[in-house]
Amino acid sequence: MKIIRERNEVLKRLEEAGAAGIPILCPNAETPDEMEGVLLGAQRHAEGREWPRVVVGTGVTASYPDHPQLGRLAMGDGRDAGGLDHAARTWMGWLEVYSDRAGFFDRVEVIPFLDHGWAPLAADFELMNASWFQEAMGIIMFDASLYDFDENARLTKEYVLSAGGKVVVEACPDKVFERAEIKRKSLGEADLLSDPRRVGQFVERTGVDLVVPNLGTEHRTASDVPLDYRRDIAREISKLVGPIQALHGTSSLGDRLETVGSDGVCKVNFYTAMARSASMQVKAAWDQVPAGQPLPISLACGSSVHASRRGIFAAKTQSMLELLGATR
């Protein structure tokens, strides 16, 4: 397995994905079982297609309020900069172990990335500005979407100027409103969708390499209305900035995922559906044990849980890659 983290090499693979219309699948993997599953699924996909290599991303959040992955892995306070730094080094160490295994996942190239680096939090901000972290990651998402457009663009531009020479920078152009503010302003889901012209302005003002628009998926959805992926918006954005969109919130798309590459999406994030399916697999095995009886050690032990969850992540990764590469 080869880790791709040098900026120009990462950009090259993103450009290849955009040109081919086959986005790079970028699942989060916060623990070794998940990481192994992603790599195993990618290896099986490449072997099945008889491809010499397949590129995937492997990501993690830090203190992102919705899902603080490194924060939970940290020893002590997950919002403490030192705790996050230690957790990030540990996570990167796991990935390095798999790259050191000769012949293991030998058809896989993996891009490590930070998902939703939460700019308002000092610990995340410090981690994203650490030189070692910028050099270790292939992509960093600098997420200042808590702020209004102008402040988001200003902060993002500052980050691009300081870190953009070392790492590929991803960002969100839209303000993500709190539910109370949405209710107060009587905003509907349509009001929160990305305006292609504003996305174009954001890219021009900031110089980001990847942009995460709101295309109507479950990515930070603010209402309970049925989800509706807006490929018309994606295509308009692509006309303005090229195929540099990263699609978040893909669990709702199903087979429609086959089309996103032709809409200007070059990177597809994925996690929630895999994590839920993996947990359901473990729970289903435990539910077979009659009530009142202790779990047999064969089901209760860590290796059983690890293998079960790894298997689900591998299968989900492989099936997602099949969908994304269906037109290849």
DRENKOL-801837 format. One line per field, with one value per residue (C-alpha): residue number from 1; residue in one letter; chain; x, y, z. Coordinates in Angstrom, 2 decimals, padded with zeros to 5 digits, always signed. Example, Ala and Ser with C-alpha at 12.3 -4.5 7.8 and 13.67 -1.06 7.14 Angstrom:
// residues 2
resi <- 1, 2 .
resn <- A, S .
chain <- A, A .
x <- +012.30, +013.67 .
y <- -004.50, -001.06 .
z <- +007.80, +007.14 .
END
This chain:
// residues 328
resi <- 1, 2, 3, 4, 5, 6, 7, 8, 9, 10, 11, 12, 13, 14, 15, 16, 17, 18, 19, 20, 21, 22, 23, 24, 25, 26, 27, 28, 29, 30, 31, 32, 33, 34, 35, 36, 37, 38, 39, 40, 41, 42, 43, 44, 45, 46, 47, 48, 49, 50, 51, 52, 53, 54, 55, 56, 57, 58, 59, 60, 61, 62, 63, 64, 65, 66, 67, 68, 69, 70, 71, 72, 73, 74, 75, 76, 77, 78, 79, 80, 81, 82, 83, 84, 85, 86, 87, 88, 89, 90, 91, 92, 93, 94, 95, 96, 97, 98, 99, 100, 101, 102, 103, 104, 105, 106, 107, 108, 109, 110, 111, 112, 113, 114, 115, 116, 117, 118, 119, 120, 121, 122, 123, 124, 125, 126, 127, 128, 129, 130, 131, 132, 133, 134, 135, 136, 137, 138, 139, 140, 141, 142, 143, 144, 145, 146, 147, 148, 149, 150, 151, 152, 153, 154, 155, 156, 157, 158, 159, 160, 161, 162, 163, 164, 165, 166, 167, 168, 169, 170, 171, 172, 173, 174, 175, 176, 177, 178, 179, 180, 181, 182, 183, 184, 185, 186, 187, 188, 189, 190, 191, 192, 193, 194, 195, 196, 197, 198, 199, 200, 201, 202, 203, 204, 205, 206, 207, 208, 209, 210, 211, 212, 213, 214, 215, 216, 217, 218, 219, 220, 221, 222, 223, 224, 225, 226, 227, 228, 229, 230, 231, 232, 233, 234, 235, 236, 237, 238, 239, 240, 241, 242, 243, 244, 245, 246, 247, 248, 249, 250, 251, 252, 253, 254, 255, 256, 257, 258, 259, 260, 261, 262, 263, 264, 265, 266, 267, 268, 269, 270, 271, 272, 273, 274, 275, 276, 277, 278, 279, 280, 281, 282, 283, 284, 285, 286, 287, 288, 289, 290, 291, 292, 293, 294, 295, 296, 297, 298, 299, 300, 301, 302, 303, 304, 305, 306, 307, 308, 309, 310, 311, 312, 313, 314, 315, 316, 317, 318, 319, 320, 321, 322, 323, 324, 325, 326, 327, 328 .
resn <- M, K, I, I, R, E, R, N, E, V, L, K, R, L, E, E, A, G, A, A, G, I, P, I, L, C, P, N, A, E, T, P, D, E, M, E, G, V, L, L, G, A, Q, R, H, A, E, G, R, E, W, P, R, V, V, V, G, T, G, V, T, A, S, Y, P, D, H, P, Q, L, G, R, L, A, M, G, D, G, R, D, A, G, G, L, D, H, A, A, R, T, W, M, G, W, L, E, V, Y, S, D, R, A, G, F, F, D, R, V, E, V, I, P, F, L, D, H, G, W, A, P, L, A, A, D, F, E, L, M, N, A, S, W, F, Q, E, A, M, G, I, I, M, F, D, A, S, L, Y, D, F, D, E, N, A, R, L, T, K, E, Y, V, L, S, A, G, G, K, V, V, V, E, A, C, P, D, K, V, F, E, R, A, E, I, K, R, K, S, L, G, E, A, D, L, L, S, D, P, R, R, V, G, Q, F, V, E, R, T, G, V, D, L, V, V, P, N, L, G, T, E, H, R, T, A, S, D, V, P, L, D, Y, R, R, D, I, A, R, E, I, S, K, L, V, G, P, I, Q, A, L, H, G, T, S, S, L, G, D, R, L, E, T, V, G, S, D, G, V, C, K, V, N, F, Y, T, A, M, A, R, S, A, S, M, Q, V, K, A, A, W, D, Q, V, P, A, G, Q, P, L, P, I, S, L, A, C, G, S, S, V, H, A, S, R, R, G, I, F, A, A, K, T, Q, S, M, L, E, L, L, G, A, T, R .
chain <- A, A, A, A, A, A, A, A, A, A, A, A, A, A, A, A, A, A, A, A, A, A, A, A, A, A, A, A, A, A, A, A, A, A, A, A, A, A, A, A, A, A, A, A, A, A, A, A, A, A, A, A, A, A, A, A, A, A, A, A, A, A, A, A, A, A, A, A, A, A, A, A, A, A, A, A, A, A, A, A, A, A, A, A, A, A, A, A, A, A, A, A, A, A, A, A, A, A, A, A, A, A, A, A, A, A, A, A, A, A, A, A, A, A, A, A, A, A, A, A, A, A, A, A, A, A, A, A, A, A, A, A, A, A, A, A, A, A, A, A, A, A, A, A, A, A, A, A, A, A, A, A, A, A, A, A, A, A, A, A, A, A, A, A, A, A, A, A, A, A, A, A, A, A, A, A, A, A, A, A, A, A, A, A, A, A, A, A, A, A, A, A, A, A, A, A, A, A, A, A, A, A, A, A, A, A, A, A, A, A, A, A, A, A, A, A, A, A, A, A, A, A, A, A, A, A, A, A, A, A, A, A, A, A, A, A, A, A, A, A, A, A, A, A, A, A, A, A, A, A, A, A, A, A, A, A, A, A, A, A, A, A, A, A, A, A, A, A, A, A, A, A, A, A, A, A, A, A, A, A, A, A, A, A, A, A, A, A, A, A, A, A, A, A, A, A, A, A, A, A, A, A, A, A, A, A, A, A, A, A, A, A, A, A, A, A, A, A, A, A, A, A, A, A, A, A, A, A .
x <- +000.00, +001.22, +000.27, -000.25, +000.18, +002.41, +000.28, +001.03, +000.51, -002.86, -003.92, -002.87, -005.16, -008.05, -007.59, -007.55, -010.77, -012.44, -011.38, -012.54, -015.81, -015.02, -014.72, -012.28, -014.15, -013.11, -014.59, -013.79, -012.09, -011.64, -010.39, -008.15, -011.08, -012.65, -009.32, -008.58, -012.07, -011.66, -008.27, -009.47, -012.53, -010.35, -007.90, -010.71, -012.16, -008.83, -008.25, -011.74, -011.25, -007.65, -006.49, -002.90, -004.06, -007.09, -007.06, -009.15, -009.14, -009.09, -010.28, -011.08, -012.63, -011.01, -013.38, -016.19, -019.26, -021.48, -018.97, -015.62, -013.64, -010.14, -011.72, -013.12, -009.88, -007.87, -006.61, -008.30, -010.06, -010.84, -010.87, -007.42, -004.79, -002.31, -004.90, -005.90, -002.26, -001.61, -004.76, -003.87, -000.36, -001.83, -004.31, -001.58, +000.57, -002.12, -002.14, +001.66, +001.60, -000.45, +001.89, +004.83, +003.34, +004.90, +002.30, -000.60, -003.09, -000.46, -002.94, -004.16, -003.08, -004.56, -004.90, -005.18, -007.49, -008.96, -012.72, -014.40, -011.46, -013.62, -012.09, -014.04, -012.38, -008.87, -007.73, -008.76, -007.27, -003.96, -003.88, -004.60, -001.74, +000.80, +003.56, +003.79, +000.05, +000.00, +002.81, +001.16, -002.28, -003.05, -006.21, -007.35, -010.91, -010.83, -014.44, -015.42, -019.07, -020.27, -019.55, -021.22, -019.93, -017.44, -015.86, -015.77, -014.02, -011.56, -010.56, -010.35, -008.17, -005.81, -005.53, -004.90, -002.14, -000.44, -000.98, -001.98, +001.58, +001.87, -001.53, -004.68, -007.32, -011.04, -013.69, -017.43, -018.71, -022.09, -023.03, -024.58, -027.34, -028.31, -031.85, -032.98, -031.80, -033.49, -036.75, -036.39, -035.70, -038.28, -035.68, -036.65, -034.37, -034.29, -032.87, -029.89, -028.86, -025.70, -025.93, -023.51, -022.47, -021.59, -019.64, -017.71, -017.00, -015.85, -013.38, -012.06, -011.65, -010.07, -008.08, -009.28, -008.58, -011.86, -015.26, -018.14, -021.49, -024.90, -026.54, -029.60, -028.18, -028.24, -024.99, -026.06, -029.66, -031.73, -035.21, -037.15, -038.22, -037.27, -033.68, -033.15, -029.69, -029.61, -027.40, -028.49, -026.75, -023.67, -023.44, -023.80, -021.01, -018.81, -019.27, -017.90, -015.05, -014.40, -014.72, -013.47, -016.55, -016.42, -019.78, -020.68, -023.80, -023.92, -025.69, -029.06, -028.10, -028.05, -027.64, -027.79, -024.19, -023.21, -023.95, -022.16, -018.82, -020.36, -021.74, -018.31, -017.76, -014.20, -014.31, -017.07, -017.09, -018.80, -019.17, -022.56, -024.11, -021.02, -020.79, -024.47, -024.38, -021.29, -022.96, -026.12, -024.04, -022.51, -025.89, -027.54, -024.97, -025.50, -029.28, -029.02, -027.95, -030.98, -032.03, -030.39, -027.41, -023.97, -022.42, -020.02, -016.44, -016.31, -018.79, -017.83, -014.10, -012.52, -011.29, -014.83, -016.14, -013.10, -013.52, -017.27, -016.98, -014.00, -016.05, -018.91, -016.56, -014.82, -018.08, -019.48, -016.27, -016.17, -019.83, -019.38, -016.35, -018.36, -021.06, -018.61, -016.72, -019.78, -019.23, -015.52 .
y <- +000.00, +003.46, +006.57, +009.60, +012.82, +015.11, +017.99, +017.69, +013.93, +014.33, +017.02, +014.77, +011.98, +014.37, +015.79, +012.27, +011.50, +014.67, +014.07, +010.44, +011.24, +008.66, +010.33, +009.13, +007.33, +008.82, +006.99, +007.99, +005.30, +006.19, +002.86, +000.04, -002.28, +000.42, +001.32, -002.33, -002.70, +000.29, -000.94, -004.52, -003.45, -001.34, -004.21, -006.62, -004.10, -003.65, -007.41, -008.03, -005.45, -006.56, -002.99, -002.39, +000.28, +001.97, +005.26, +005.79, +008.30, +007.46, +010.24, +011.29, +014.29, +016.05, +017.93, +018.42, +018.88, +016.46, +013.61, +014.27, +011.19, +012.15, +013.88, +010.57, +008.75, +011.32, +010.61, +013.12, +016.16, +015.66, +019.42, +019.90, +020.59, +018.18, +015.41, +015.91, +015.95, +012.64, +011.08, +012.30, +010.83, +007.54, +007.43, +008.18, +005.48, +002.89, +003.86, +003.72, +000.15, -001.03, +000.73, -001.11, -004.54, -005.65, -007.19, -006.19, -004.05, -003.81, -002.41, +000.39, +004.02, +005.88, +009.61, +010.50, +013.45, +015.51, +015.77, +018.91, +020.54, +022.82, +026.30, +027.85, +025.48, +026.41, +022.78, +021.98, +025.24, +024.49, +020.95, +022.12, +024.63, +022.14, +021.59, +017.85, +017.46, +019.41, +017.22, +013.99, +014.69, +014.68, +016.81, +019.08, +020.36, +023.79, +024.18, +027.77, +027.27, +028.49, +032.02, +034.26, +034.13, +036.99, +035.86, +032.24, +033.37, +035.56, +032.83, +030.21, +032.43, +032.99, +029.25, +028.62, +031.25, +029.65, +025.95, +025.63, +025.15, +022.00, +020.33, +020.22, +022.42, +021.63, +024.05, +024.67, +027.87, +028.07, +029.17, +026.29, +027.78, +026.62, +025.22, +028.10, +030.62, +028.66, +028.76, +032.44, +033.41, +030.93, +029.40, +026.36, +023.67, +025.45, +028.56, +026.54, +024.99, +026.32, +029.17, +028.27, +031.90, +032.23, +028.99, +030.38, +033.60, +031.59, +029.55, +032.70, +034.59, +031.78, +029.70, +026.41, +023.19, +021.44, +022.84, +021.20, +022.59, +021.86, +019.76, +018.62, +015.42, +014.59, +016.52, +018.84, +018.83, +021.29, +019.89, +016.65, +016.97, +014.12, +014.36, +015.27, +015.34, +018.41, +017.44, +020.60, +022.69, +020.47, +020.86, +024.64, +024.78, +022.60, +024.98, +027.79, +026.13, +022.80, +019.30, +020.15, +019.32, +017.07, +015.45, +014.91, +013.12, +010.31, +007.58, +008.69, +008.49, +004.71, +003.81, +007.48, +007.69, +006.43, +009.83, +012.22, +011.96, +013.40, +016.29, +017.63, +015.65, +014.35, +013.27, +011.38, +011.21, +008.28, +007.01, +006.95, +004.05, +001.87, +002.61, +001.88, -001.34, -002.51, -001.89, -003.66, -006.70, -006.93, -006.41, -009.08, -011.65, -010.73, -010.88, -014.58, -015.32, -016.23, -013.61, -014.03, -015.96, -014.36, -013.65, -016.43, -015.23, -015.94, -013.08, -010.82, -010.61, -007.70, -009.76, -010.90, -007.34, -006.19, -008.88, -008.34, -004.58, -004.93, -007.22, -004.74, -001.85, -003.95, -004.97, -001.43, +000.04, -002.49, -001.93, +001.86, +001.59, -000.59, +002.08, +004.92, +002.96, +001.59, +003.77, +003.08 .
z <- +000.00, -000.88, +001.05, -001.20, +000.74, -001.34, -002.59, -006.31, -006.24, -004.53, -007.01, -009.88, -008.68, -008.09, -011.59, -013.04, -011.17, -012.42, -016.01, -015.95, -014.19, -011.51, -008.08, -005.48, -002.70, +000.63, +003.62, +007.16, +009.19, +012.82, +014.18, +012.88, +012.04, +009.89, +008.29, +007.44, +005.99, +003.65, +002.44, +002.05, +000.05, -002.24, -002.74, -003.63, -006.06, -007.84, -008.01, -009.35, -012.10, -012.68, -012.13, -011.00, -008.55, -007.05, -005.15, -002.03, +000.79, +004.46, +006.72, +010.24, +011.97, +014.93, +017.26, +014.73, +016.98, +015.05, +015.24, +017.01, +016.01, +017.16, +020.13, +021.35, +020.63, +022.58, +026.06, +028.34, +026.96, +023.27, +022.74, +024.21, +021.55, +023.09, +023.26, +019.64, +018.54, +020.28, +018.84, +015.34, +015.59, +016.81, +013.93, +011.41, +013.01, +012.30, +008.63, +008.46, +009.80, +006.82, +004.38, +005.93, +005.25, +001.98, -000.30, +001.93, -000.01, -002.74, -005.29, -003.04, -002.96, -000.02, +000.59, +004.30, +004.93, +007.73, +007.46, +008.84, +010.57, +012.70, +012.41, +015.34, +017.84, +018.96, +019.23, +015.65, +014.40, +016.10, +014.72, +011.18, +011.44, +012.78, +010.20, +010.85, +010.35, +007.09, +005.79, +006.97, +005.48, +001.79, +002.17, +005.00, +005.09, +006.68, +007.80, +008.64, +007.66, +011.05, +009.83, +007.28, +003.72, +003.93, +007.19, +005.98, +002.79, +004.72, +007.16, +004.44, +002.27, +005.21, +005.69, +002.00, +002.03, +005.04, +004.32, +000.68, -000.49, +001.61, +001.47, -000.64, +001.00, +000.97, +002.26, +002.54, +000.88, +002.63, +006.11, +008.02, +010.13, +013.59, +013.76, +015.98, +013.40, +010.59, +012.50, +013.40, +009.77, +008.38, +006.09, +004.02, +002.64, -000.73, +000.98, +002.21, -001.10, -002.71, -005.17, -008.00, -008.43, -004.75, -004.89, -007.83, -005.92, -002.90, -004.96, -006.66, -003.39, -001.39, -003.87, -002.37, -004.23, -003.35, -002.50, -000.59, -001.79, -000.34, -003.07, -001.11, +000.39, +004.10, +004.60, +007.42, +006.27, +008.25, +007.79, +007.68, +004.04, +001.66, +000.48, -003.14, -004.73, -007.02, -009.92, -011.75, -009.09, -009.22, -012.98, -012.80, -010.22, -012.39, -015.32, -013.17, -011.26, -012.96, -011.48, -007.99, -005.90, -002.87, -002.17, +001.49, +002.65, +000.08, +002.03, +000.63, -003.05, -003.60, -007.26, -008.24, -007.07, -010.52, -012.04, -009.69, -011.46, -014.60, -012.53, -011.55, -008.34, -007.95, -004.28, -002.46, +001.33, +003.02, +006.56, +008.29, +006.38, +006.89, +010.60, +011.18, +009.16, +011.04, +014.40, +013.27, +012.26, +015.72, +017.40, +015.22, +016.35, +019.99, +019.62, +018.76, +022.33, +024.49, +027.01, +030.40, +029.06, +028.98, +025.62, +024.64, +024.57, +020.84, +020.30, +023.18, +022.46, +020.65, +017.73, +016.92, +016.92, +014.92, +012.24, +011.96, +011.55, +009.18, +006.97, +006.68, +005.89, +003.25, +001.59, +001.66, +000.28, -002.55, -003.48, -003.44, -005.70, -008.06, -008.24, -008.81, -011.45, -013.21, -016.26, -016.56 .
END
